[in-house]
Amino acid sequence: MKTEMSAFDILAIAREMQDLIGGHLDKIFQWDRKNILFRINVPGAGKKELLLQDMKWLYVSGERPEIPDTPTQFAVHLRKHLSNGRIVSVRQKDFDRIIIIEVQKEKTFQIVLEIFGEGNLIVTSDGTILNCVVSRQWRHRDIRPGAEYKFPPPRFNPITADLDEFRQTVHSSTSDAVRTLATSSNLGGQYAEEVCLRAGIDKSAKAKDLTDGDIERMFKALREVVDTASKSTRPCVVVKDGMPEDVTPFPLTQYSDATQEQYPTLSEALQSFLSRRKADTEEKENEEILRLRRQLDKQKETMEQMRTEIKSLSTNAETLYTNYATVDAILSKMRQTAEGSTWEEIKYEGLALAGVKDVNPSKHQLTVEIEEHSIQLDYLKGVEENADAIYGKTRELKEKLNGALRAVKETGSKIRQEERGLKKEATLTRAKKTKEFWFESYKWFITSGGKLVIAGRDARTNDKVVKKHMVPADRFAHADVHGAPSVVVKDGATATEEEMREACIFALAHSKAWNAGAMEGSSYWVMPDQVSKTPEPGEFVPRGAFIIRGKRNYLYHLPVELAVGEIDYQGERKIMCGPRSSIEDISTKFVVLAPGKTNRNKMSALLAKAFGVPEEEISRILPPGDVEIRENKGVNVEGQ
């Protein structure tokens, strides 16, 4: 199974990333240290999200991953330098697995993505490193903040090399054809084999034995592979036995017998490959837990053996002192015998003594049987010295036992970490983001009659929702509270009284009435031509505010509450927050929220888990303050 991106993948992904040029960096996120996401506003294409996953996979993500609420220091530092910067170029460094993104602000920055080895992300300006994910030092370069940035030493570049350079590289090799292409020609093993296949060259043939015709065919195949990768017109996920095996920027001849699923872009192919291999990763993680548990069992067994031996040695030492006279007599006799005797004589005389079971003259050892205890002694030493030696072994074993106990605790900790990792992975897998629609940049809900209602999130979007999206066929709603959002009912001219009431409830719930803990309040709705940004002489209209002229259609005693539930919108599953009447007839799972004492962020996390979506998706739709669940229909909210 593929474990990293190749230089050909980088070539193809760099081509796809040309679509990001002209875009502005919005926000930068980092989590688990090795995952970094760049949110980019691209003119005419909306928000794009460039994801560097595990420091080894780079692609434009079609789905927004779950990201932390609080940015890391690294992300904050990058935002300080790069936010609102315009991307002016994206390129691959020669034929290395390095992408350089150039960002223009008051000065020029380079985001260098080194997608080889353990991976790294480095931000530079004027050749100096401002920050990096990992600081490293090699003989030829130093990667750390403040140091001069240097690229790895250059290698053969198959993109720019001509036939003469290629021929010279092949002729100077002492290896076979495939290894020469893989290393000397910088293709890597997989694409070296692909070139050999396309050129009809035996990959095991010695490079020095290849003819000029062979080399020309290889060079032609090499150019074909490079040109195809740079276009990346038919990216594929290679499937074997129902499992994703590889992802390539174009169909490879070597996979002609396998299923090659084609995708519009390499980014989509990579994302599909990585998401589908999760099951295999989980299986490996389960195997790791099993291995650690076997290790833990072995460690516990070893500890039990140590305890048994410590107890036996302690008993033996005590037995020596209990039978001091008998043991001393045996040792004295053995020392006398050992003087001037051969090993055979020592052994013969020793075994003749009562209680002696074995004698080893080469190590001056004997084994005695006392009170059913078999004890090994050094017959050149006295009783006290032998007892001290036994106690010394006991102390050593106790130290080893303490070390084994620490090892058991460490293994147990690793098992818990692995289990938490599996649980987290399972949670992330379940928390799949739903399809995002254009109106989700605003507050929104769908009325009981199927009409879209949108509202501003802040002063800027308050202006935008009216100026950009409100047309004469719509209706405008607003809470009778200062600082409430502008609410637009699309196609409101045909809305029923119930739908207009829902829009007014929505406007009230997203106003300051919620944070004030109000139970009810008033809102109104008007025609679009009654909404104006033009003040009377002497008046001032701040950003996000409008002047309403003419009659207002008030609705009183509206409840300050909203429901959060699961709905189907245009065939897609969505989690919606809107008035109860807009949800209760179309959803089997919803909760009704009112102002309360539960922290809004905590409730976001609880509901995200209950509905199986990322927390951000819930946080963006909830009312502005702390909450309580007033009613629950079919939603398993843990911790409530």
C-alpha atoms as one frame of an Amber mdcrd trajectory, in Angstrom:
protein
   0.000   0.000   0.000   1.192   3.494  -0.854   2.741   5.218   2.152   3.928
   8.552   0.706   3.694  10.852  -2.291   6.142  10.481  -5.156   7.858  13.279
  -7.108   5.366  12.565  -9.911   2.484  13.097  -7.472   4.046  16.408  -6.430
   4.399  17.395 -10.094   0.692  16.700 -10.670  -0.545  18.328  -7.471   1.528
  21.450  -8.214  -0.322  21.730 -11.517  -3.697  21.479  -9.737  -2.612  24.103
  -7.208  -2.247  26.668  -9.985  -5.976  27.261  -9.441  -5.090  28.781  -6.038
  -2.995  31.565  -7.572  -4.648  34.933  -6.951  -6.381  33.623  -3.848  -5.929
  35.185  -0.413  -4.945  33.194   2.655  -7.774  33.428   5.168  -6.894  31.270
   8.163  -4.341  28.617   9.025  -5.044  25.697  11.340  -2.785  23.078  12.897
  -3.683  19.997  14.909  -1.874  16.888  16.130   1.274  18.816  15.149   1.494
  17.071  11.753  -1.714  18.355  10.155  -1.915  21.861   8.695  -4.804  23.405
   6.767  -4.729  26.622   4.731  -8.140  28.192   4.100  -7.882  30.219   0.892
 -10.410  32.615  -0.648 -10.095  32.169  -4.409 -11.836  34.784  -6.607 -14.666
  33.185  -8.537 -14.250  29.822  -6.800 -15.005  30.589  -3.153 -13.127  29.022
  -0.254 -10.582  26.298  -0.959  -8.855  24.279   1.720  -5.310  23.081   1.144
  -4.467  20.269   3.558  -1.043  18.921   4.487  -1.994  15.685   6.227   0.477
  13.866   8.471   3.243  15.964   6.861   3.201  13.556   3.913  -0.040  14.023
   1.938  -0.830  17.321   0.181  -4.151  17.967  -1.568  -7.051  20.386  -1.919
  -9.651  18.929   0.430 -13.230  18.603  -0.743 -14.425  18.107   2.841 -13.478
  20.283   5.768 -11.787  18.188   8.461 -12.541  18.685  12.122 -10.251  21.452
  13.315  -9.483  22.722  16.831 -11.282  25.752  18.217  -8.068  27.198  19.655
  -5.174  27.714  17.214  -1.702  26.473  18.131   1.150  28.949  18.642   2.562
  27.836  15.293  -0.748  28.576  13.545  -1.037  31.954  15.287   2.475  32.872
  14.170   1.746  31.878  10.574  -1.527  33.825  10.587   0.357  36.899  11.775
   2.657  36.770   8.752   0.445  35.236   6.061  -3.240  36.069   6.669  -4.716
  38.155   3.833  -1.600  37.531   1.785  -2.138  36.844  -1.927  -0.782  33.667
  -3.486   1.299  34.747  -6.487   2.906  31.446  -7.480   2.975  27.715  -6.779
   5.781  25.521  -8.073   7.648  22.283  -7.562  11.356  22.662  -6.746  13.123
  20.986  -9.674  11.919  17.366  -9.494  12.106  17.124  -5.697   9.209  16.406
  -3.373   9.088  20.076  -2.451   6.311  22.605  -3.147   6.960  26.343  -2.852
   3.971  28.667  -2.369   4.863  32.341  -2.752   2.666  34.764  -0.796   2.704
  38.532  -1.306   1.851  41.053   1.434   3.909  44.075   2.377   6.799  41.761
   1.568   7.124  38.328  -0.026   6.921  35.081   1.938   7.575  31.520   0.828
   5.753  28.527   2.270   8.056  25.574   1.625   6.423  22.151   1.921   9.037
  19.407   2.188   7.051  16.228   1.556   9.779  13.656   2.095  11.132  11.783
   5.114   9.193  12.896   8.188   7.970  15.980   6.318   8.181  19.658   7.232
   6.571  23.043   6.599   8.908  26.028   6.552   8.021  29.718   6.168  10.761
  31.986   4.868  11.231  35.599   3.845  14.301  37.069   2.160  15.942  33.652
   2.465  15.604  33.503   6.273  13.503  30.908   8.081  10.730  32.567  10.121
   9.219  29.355  11.462   9.078  25.620  10.806   7.156  22.655  12.165  10.321
  20.662  12.891  13.855  21.989  13.486  16.546  19.744  12.019  20.224  19.873
  11.215  22.146  18.125   8.445  25.736  18.395   7.315  24.722  20.549   4.357
  21.851  22.601   5.834  20.245  23.797   9.041  16.446  24.059   9.446  15.532
  26.288  12.376  13.997  29.762  12.863  16.543  32.472  12.094  18.762  30.285
   9.915  19.295  30.751   6.195  17.075  28.378   4.266  18.858  26.048   1.881
  17.237  23.441  -0.339  18.511  19.853  -0.258  21.431  19.177  -2.649  20.243
  19.107  -6.292  19.657  15.798  -8.041  19.053  14.679 -11.622  16.003  16.465
 -13.021  14.132  14.339 -15.609  11.937  17.324 -16.517  14.773  19.444 -17.858
  17.353  16.773 -18.794  18.023  16.144 -22.481  18.966  12.871 -24.156  22.710
  13.472 -23.809  22.454  14.061 -20.043  20.276  10.978 -19.685  22.650   8.861
 -21.759  25.605   9.996 -19.651  23.747   9.155 -16.437  22.913   5.642 -17.679
  26.413   4.928 -18.996  28.050   6.012 -15.740  25.921   3.578 -13.703  27.243
   0.250 -12.443  23.772  -1.021 -11.530  20.907  -2.516 -13.542  18.419  -0.545
 -15.630  15.637  -0.201 -13.062  17.961   0.826 -10.196  19.705   3.327 -12.452
  16.371   4.957 -13.285  15.200   4.815  -9.677  18.285   6.392  -8.101  20.626
   8.016 -10.616  17.716   9.330 -12.718  15.657  10.273  -9.629  12.455   8.459
 -10.694  11.878   6.208  -7.706  11.271   2.465  -7.951   7.663   2.516  -9.142
   8.165   4.893 -12.048  11.512   3.331 -12.950   9.626   0.077 -13.535   6.954
   1.952 -15.483   9.562   3.436 -17.839  11.151   0.009 -18.369   7.752  -1.515
 -19.174   6.833   1.236 -21.627  10.251   1.111 -23.281  10.250  -2.699 -23.507
  13.536  -2.928 -21.583  14.431  -5.804 -19.241  14.649  -4.032 -15.904  17.381
  -6.404 -14.693  19.656  -5.653 -17.669  22.953  -3.986 -16.754  22.907  -0.269
 -17.563  26.352  -0.424 -19.156  25.114  -3.114 -21.584  22.198  -1.034 -22.911
  22.492   0.084 -26.507  21.941   3.625 -27.747  18.599   2.420 -29.126  17.620
   1.082 -25.683  18.553   4.358 -24.037  16.624   6.374 -26.605  13.504   4.253
 -26.021  13.888   4.664 -22.276  14.270   8.430 -22.642  11.188   8.592 -24.860
   9.189   6.603 -22.276  10.549   8.861 -19.521   9.408  11.994 -21.345   5.984
  10.430 -21.906   5.592   9.644 -18.199   6.752  13.121 -17.117   4.472  14.911
 -19.615   1.471  12.800 -18.609   2.054  13.438 -14.900   2.349  17.193 -15.453
  -1.084  17.192 -17.116  -2.636  14.843 -14.529  -5.706  14.347 -16.664  -6.698
  10.893 -15.376  -5.743  10.389 -11.707  -6.510   6.892 -10.406  -6.998   4.940
  -7.211  -5.672   1.416  -7.733  -7.835  -1.216  -6.045  -6.729  -4.793  -5.370
  -8.928  -7.346  -3.623 -11.381  -4.590  -2.759  -8.738  -2.508  -0.928  -7.076
   0.719  -2.120  -3.482  -0.128  -2.999  -2.132   2.992  -4.662  -3.044   6.405
  -6.031  -1.391   7.672  -9.210  -1.642  10.859 -11.314  -2.402   8.750 -14.403
  -3.039   5.056 -15.221   0.132   2.958 -14.980   0.939   0.054 -17.285   2.110
  -2.021 -14.319  -1.462  -1.923 -12.916  -3.136  -3.053 -16.154  -4.493  -6.168
 -14.400  -5.872  -4.202 -11.423  -8.916  -1.974 -11.077  -7.959   1.678 -11.643
 -10.739   4.017 -10.534 -10.420   7.389 -12.269 -11.079  10.762 -10.570 -11.399
  14.327 -11.923  -8.398  15.527  -9.879  -5.488  13.994  -8.017  -6.720  15.782
  -4.873 -10.017  13.888  -5.033  -8.185  10.631  -5.723  -5.859  11.186  -2.735
  -8.717  12.066  -0.421 -10.654   8.957  -1.469  -7.574   6.765  -1.034  -6.777
   8.133   2.417 -10.355   7.898   3.692 -10.775   4.330   2.418  -7.574   3.086
   4.006  -8.819   4.041   7.488 -10.219   0.568   8.053  -6.824  -0.932   7.313
  -5.186   1.595   9.653  -7.651   0.725  12.405  -6.870  -2.960  11.905  -3.150
  -2.239  12.283  -3.869  -0.188  15.377  -5.864  -3.085  16.783  -2.916  -5.363
  16.047  -0.679  -2.932  17.917  -2.966  -3.079  20.956  -2.925  -6.882  20.823
   0.884  -6.832  20.598   1.107  -4.501  23.585  -1.269  -6.686  25.577   0.843
  -9.766  24.824   3.887  -7.772  25.913   2.085  -6.764  29.117   1.176 -10.374
  29.889   4.815 -11.417  29.375   6.037  -8.606  31.610   3.604  -9.582  34.370
   4.682 -13.218  34.056   8.346 -12.174  34.374   7.511 -10.071  37.440   5.815
 -13.055  39.071   8.874 -15.203  38.399  11.080 -12.527  39.977   8.888 -12.372
  43.081   9.041 -16.163  43.415  12.843 -16.173  43.068  13.236 -13.310  45.558
  11.181 -15.233  48.093  13.190 -18.416  47.456  16.560 -16.641  47.833  15.481
 -14.931  51.052  14.368 -18.289  52.461  17.690 -19.883  51.444  19.706 -17.176
  53.203  17.637 -17.571  56.363  18.039 -21.376  56.166  21.841 -21.000  56.114
  21.754 -19.087  59.397  19.205 -21.489  60.931  21.527 -24.430  60.110  24.736
 -22.495  60.635  26.777 -25.280  62.297  25.882 -27.943  59.722  26.621 -25.657
  56.754  29.865 -24.386  58.328  31.080 -27.960  58.832  30.399 -28.845  55.181
  32.167 -25.723  53.904  35.181 -26.261  56.199  35.587 -29.875  55.049  35.344
 -28.794  51.386  38.018 -26.104  51.835  40.378 -28.662  53.376  39.721 -31.126
  50.575  40.249 -28.442  47.912  43.828 -27.815  49.072  46.169 -29.913  46.908
  43.405 -32.168  45.462  42.387 -32.732  41.874  38.913 -31.797  40.622  37.972
 -35.497  40.547  39.085 -35.934  44.174  37.255 -32.772  45.281  34.055 -33.944
  43.640  34.386 -37.469  45.070  35.015 -36.247  48.625  32.287 -33.621  48.411
  29.536 -35.991  47.290  30.452 -38.233  50.196  29.366 -35.544  52.669  25.815
 -35.697  54.070  23.425 -33.231  52.380  25.689 -32.456  49.403  23.899 -33.156
  46.112  26.316 -31.752  43.533  29.883 -30.402  43.300  31.392 -28.251  40.538
  35.124 -27.810  41.278  35.723 -25.580  38.229  33.542 -22.910  39.830  34.237
 -24.037  43.433  30.499 -24.532  43.908  28.439 -27.131  45.676  24.721 -27.684
  46.117  23.366 -28.723  49.509  19.902 -29.962  50.468  18.793 -28.480  53.815
  15.205 -28.525  55.133  13.997 -29.426  51.630  15.742 -26.346  50.199  18.357
 -26.767  47.479  21.046 -24.097  48.039  24.092 -23.370  45.876  27.219 -22.302
  47.811  30.816 -21.236  47.167  32.872 -23.645  49.287  35.854 -21.266  49.389
  33.718 -18.801  51.398  32.177 -18.975  54.838  28.504 -19.086  55.821  28.219
 -15.288  56.214  29.803 -14.564  52.824  27.506 -17.059  51.087  24.469 -15.585
  52.839  25.569 -12.057  51.849  25.967 -13.196  48.225  22.419 -14.570  48.276
  21.096 -11.343  49.806  23.009  -9.421  47.084  21.193 -11.408  44.380  17.944
 -10.633  46.177  18.680  -6.889  46.088  19.537  -7.060  42.369  16.301  -8.870
  41.644  14.318  -6.315  43.635  15.856  -3.530  41.537  14.974  -5.437  38.372
  11.478  -5.947  39.754  11.086  -2.188  40.221  12.252  -1.674  36.618   9.799
  -4.325  35.436   7.021  -2.581  37.352   7.835   0.692  35.581   7.818  -1.161
  32.258   4.389  -2.635  33.058   3.033   0.832  33.840   4.545   2.202  30.632
   3.039  -0.584  28.536  -0.330  -0.055  30.199  -0.072   3.651  29.386   0.715
   2.851  25.743  -2.322   0.570  25.557  -4.550   3.312  26.940  -3.083   5.804
  24.453  -3.726   3.417  21.569  -7.279   2.805  22.770  -7.883   6.545  23.086
  -6.466   6.963  19.592  -8.859   4.352  18.237 -11.756   5.974  20.045 -10.766
   9.395  18.700 -10.355   8.001  15.178 -13.767   6.355  15.403 -15.257   9.646
  16.561 -13.589  11.546  13.732 -14.783   8.937  11.248 -18.357   9.274  12.477
 -18.121  13.066  12.568 -18.256  13.483   8.824 -19.066  16.934   7.598 -22.329
  17.275   5.701 -22.460  18.881   2.266 -21.967  22.643   2.493 -24.311  25.040
   0.663 -23.681  28.659  -0.311 -26.028  30.072   2.325 -24.061  28.535   5.236
 -21.813  31.576   5.327 -24.870  33.177   7.006 -27.263  32.112   9.751 -29.984
  30.116   8.003 -32.983  27.814   8.232 -35.667  26.390   5.960 -39.253  27.370
   6.795 -42.078  24.873   7.246 -43.131  25.849   3.707 -39.672  25.140   2.251
 -38.402  28.723   1.893 -34.827  29.667   2.630 -34.237  32.254   5.349 -30.801
  33.823   5.794 -29.481  36.243   8.408 -26.255  38.145   9.024 -23.667  36.846
  11.461 -22.067  40.265  12.044 -22.165  43.838  10.751 -20.412  42.911   7.501
 -22.733  40.016   6.644 -25.745  42.055   7.795 -24.920  44.480   4.998 -24.183
  41.671   2.569 -27.371  39.702   3.178 -29.474  42.752   2.244 -27.375  44.353
  -0.475 -26.404  41.157  -2.280 -29.258  38.727  -1.664 -32.508  40.646  -1.033
 -34.710  41.177  -4.090 -38.254  42.658  -4.413 -39.864  39.201  -4.083 -38.275
  38.695  -0.653 -39.230  39.944   2.797 -37.104  41.539   5.520 -37.482  40.640
   9.234 -35.869  42.089  12.352 -36.224  41.710  16.116 -37.522  44.710  18.004
 -34.156  44.790  19.775 -31.099  46.913  19.088 -28.218  44.944  17.580 -30.286
  42.132  16.058 -29.363  40.536  12.692 -30.922  41.415   9.354 -33.114  38.504
   8.245 -34.173  37.922   4.637 -36.950  35.496   3.669 -36.265  34.365   0.108
 -39.407  34.388  -2.033 -41.148  35.886   1.003 -43.904  37.380  -1.200 -45.549
  33.929  -1.238 -44.775  33.093   2.403 -47.598  32.168   4.750 -48.243  33.910
   8.055 -46.703  30.900   9.836 -43.524  31.195   7.772 -43.248  34.938   8.514
 -43.764  34.156  12.190 -40.919  31.625  11.986 -38.646  34.250  10.424 -39.493
  36.689  13.231 -38.804  34.021  15.905 -35.461  33.339  14.219 -34.595  37.058
  14.230 -35.486  37.348  17.929 -33.535  34.223  18.968 -30.345  35.509  17.316
 -30.634  38.917  18.971 -29.470  40.176  22.355 -32.720  38.852  23.820 -31.077
  35.406  24.096 -28.123  36.544  26.195 -30.506  38.624  28.322 -32.363  35.398
  29.221 -35.708  36.693  27.934 -38.544  34.190  27.595 -40.397  36.082  24.855
 -40.170  39.204  22.738 -41.319  41.030  19.593 -40.159  41.201  15.974 -41.464
  42.714  12.754 -41.245  42.234   9.015 -41.385  44.714   6.118 -41.163  44.916
   2.338 -37.696  45.199   0.701 -38.339  48.753  -0.543 -38.854  49.868   3.071
 -35.243  48.953   3.904 -32.761  51.727   3.199 -29.145  52.536   3.831 -29.690
  56.234   3.030 -29.997  58.401   6.173 -31.991  61.562   6.594 -29.974  64.787
   6.868 -28.125  64.793  10.177 -28.535  61.035  10.659 -25.818  58.355  10.557
 -26.295  54.694   9.633 -23.492  52.504  10.998 -22.212  49.412   9.221 -24.672
  46.535   9.436 -27.642  48.777  10.262 -30.540  49.917   8.070 -33.318  52.491
   8.185 -36.872  51.145   8.032 -39.439  53.524   6.560 -43.163  52.993   6.599
 -45.414  50.541   8.407 -43.897  47.630  10.315 -45.778  44.356  10.690 -45.215
  43.479  14.338 -45.568  40.052  15.921 -45.712  39.945  19.708 -45.138  37.336
  22.437 -42.762  35.291  20.309 -40.902  32.542  22.198 -37.137  32.882  22.600
 -36.248  29.334  21.588 -34.874  27.390  18.642 -34.756  23.736  17.690 -31.722
  21.857  16.381 -32.535  18.833  14.283 -31.610  16.539  11.443 -33.326  17.304
   8.121 -33.065  16.348   4.470 -32.343  19.255   2.120 -32.120  18.624  -1.633
 -31.305  14.996  -0.947 -28.525  15.849   1.526 -28.457  15.296   5.287 -28.168
  18.623   7.140 -28.283  19.712  10.784 -30.507  22.803  11.013 -31.204  25.277
  13.787 -34.530  27.034  13.361 -37.927  27.665  14.949 -39.551  24.550  16.332
 -42.400  24.598  13.806 -39.912  24.489  10.919 -38.330  21.272  12.228 -40.780
  19.172  14.213 -42.829  17.915  11.249 -39.845  16.914   9.091 -37.360  15.622
  11.663 -37.400  12.550  13.876 -34.370  13.772  15.834 -34.298  17.246  17.345
 -33.832  19.172  20.577 -35.465  22.449  21.565 -33.049  24.981  23.065 -33.778
  27.992  25.253 -31.565  30.460  27.134 -29.921  28.608  30.026 -26.740  27.981
  31.998 -24.979  25.357  29.879 -21.933  26.776  28.157 -22.554  27.238  24.442
 -19.274  25.552  23.483 -20.036  22.561  25.671 -23.468  22.222  24.090 -21.865
  22.439  20.632 -19.605  19.520  21.508 -22.469  17.455  22.956 -24.755  18.020
  19.972 -21.935  17.444  17.476 -21.303  14.058  19.050 -25.020  13.274  19.176
 -25.569  14.127  15.499 -22.218  12.756  14.322 -20.931  15.941  12.673 -17.901
  18.187  13.315 -18.304  20.541  16.263 -17.803  23.594  14.045 -20.909  22.667
  12.064 -23.029  22.889  15.235 -21.277  25.932  16.659 -22.008  27.971  13.522
 -25.780  27.466  13.750 -26.464  27.819  17.478 -27.978  30.969  19.031 -25.511
  33.472  20.531 -25.483  32.618  24.271 -25.555  29.825  26.845 -28.384  27.339
  26.537 -30.459  24.597  28.052 -32.317  21.731  26.414 -36.017  22.325  26.950
 -37.201  19.291  25.001 -35.514  16.267  23.433 -36.940  14.071  20.697 -34.823
  11.062  19.768 -31.389  12.637  20.338 -28.909  10.847  22.605 -27.149  13.792
  24.261 -24.555  12.433  26.691 -23.803  14.481  29.769 -27.319  15.933  29.973
